Amino acid sequence: MDRETMIRELDTACGMLLVASMRDKLVKQAMEKVSAVSFHLGLAAEEECEHRFIHLDTTRQAGSRPSWGISPGQQWKKTARFFCEKCLEEKEITKTAEGWEEKPDWW
C-alpha cells in the first residue's frame, strides 16, 4: 500500500469514526489519534524524500557484436537496481562498454 492510499484510508476511517465519536468518548479519542497520524503522513508525503538507496540486484551481460568481416568487438553491460528504503522509489544504473577491450574494471 503506497503512502497516498494509506492517507486516503485513514481519512475515510476518520469520517466513519466521526459519527460514532458523538456518542462515545473512547471512540472520539481514537478518532483524534487517527486524524493526527493522517495529518502527519500527509505532511511527510509533501516533503522531499532524503533517499537511502539499498542495492536490490545486479545483472551482467557480455556478447560479441556482429563483425561483418572485421574483428568482432566485445560488448559489456552491467545494470544495478536500487530502491529507497524510505519512499520505495526504484532506480537503475547501467554501465556499458564496447570495443576490443578486455573486461572493464567495473565488470
C-alpha positions in Angstrom: 0.0 0.0 0.0 1.5 3.3 -1.0 1.5 6.5 1.1 -1.3 8.2 -0.8 -3.6 5.1 -0.3 -2.8 5.0 3.4 -3.7 8.6 3.8 -6.9 8.2 1.9 -7.8 5.1 4.0 -7.1 7.0 7.3 -9.2 9.9 6.2 -12.1 7.5 5.4 -11.7 5.9 8.8 -11.8 9.3 10.5 -15.0 10.1 8.7 -16.6 6.9 9.9 -15.4 7.4 13.4 -16.7 11.0 13.5 -20.3 9.8 13.7 -19.6 7.2 16.4 -17.5 9.7 18.4 -20.6 11.8 19.0 -21.8 9.1 21.3 -18.6 7.6 22.8 -15.6 9.4 24.3 -13.3 6.4 23.7 -14.1 6.4 20.0 -13.6 10.2 20.0 -10.1 9.7 21.4 -9.3 7.0 18.8 -10.6 9.3 16.0 -8.4 12.1 17.2 -5.3 9.9 17.2 -6.1 8.5 13.7 -6.6 12.1 12.5 -3.2 13.2 13.9 -1.4 10.3 12.2 -3.2 11.0 8.9 -2.3 14.7 9.1 1.4 14.0 9.7 1.5 11.4 6.9 0.1 14.0 4.6 2.8 16.4 5.6 5.5 13.8 5.2 4.2 12.9 1.7 4.6 16.6 0.6 8.2 16.8 1.7 11.1 15.7 -0.5 12.4 12.3 0.4 16.1 12.1 1.6 16.7 8.9 -0.3 18.5 6.0 1.3 19.0 3.6 -1.6 19.6 -0.1 -0.9 21.1 -2.4 -3.6 18.4 -4.8 -4.9 20.2 -6.8 -7.6 22.8 -6.6 -10.5 22.6 -8.1 -13.9 25.6 -8.5 -16.2 25.6 -9.2 -20.0 28.5 -9.8 -22.3 28.4 -10.5 -26.0 30.1 -10.1 -29.3 28.7 -7.6 -31.8 28.5 -8.5 -35.4 31.8 -8.2 -37.2 30.9 -8.1 -40.9 34.3 -9.3 -41.8 36.1 -7.2 -39.2 37.4 -8.3 -35.8 34.3 -8.6 -33.6 34.2 -6.3 -30.6 33.1 -7.4 -27.2 30.1 -5.6 -25.6 29.8 -5.3 -21.8 26.8 -4.2 -19.9 26.1 -4.1 -16.1 22.8 -2.9 -14.6 22.4 -2.4 -10.9 18.9 -1.8 -9.4 18.3 0.1 -6.1 15.3 1.0 -4.1 14.8 3.8 -1.4 14.0 2.3 1.9 12.0 5.4 2.9 9.8 6.1 -0.2 10.3 2.8 -2.1 11.4 4.7 -5.3 13.4 2.5 -7.6 16.3 3.4 -9.8 18.7 1.7 -12.2 22.3 2.5 -13.1 23.6 1.0 -16.3 27.2 1.0 -17.5 28.2 -0.2 -20.9 31.5 -0.6 -22.8 32.0 -1.5 -26.4 35.1 -2.3 -28.4 38.0 -4.7 -28.4 39.0 -4.0 -24.8 39.2 -6.7 -22.1 36.7 -7.0 -19.3 36.2 -3.4 -17.8 37.3 -2.8 -14.2 33.6 -2.2 -13.2 32.5 -5.6 -14.5 
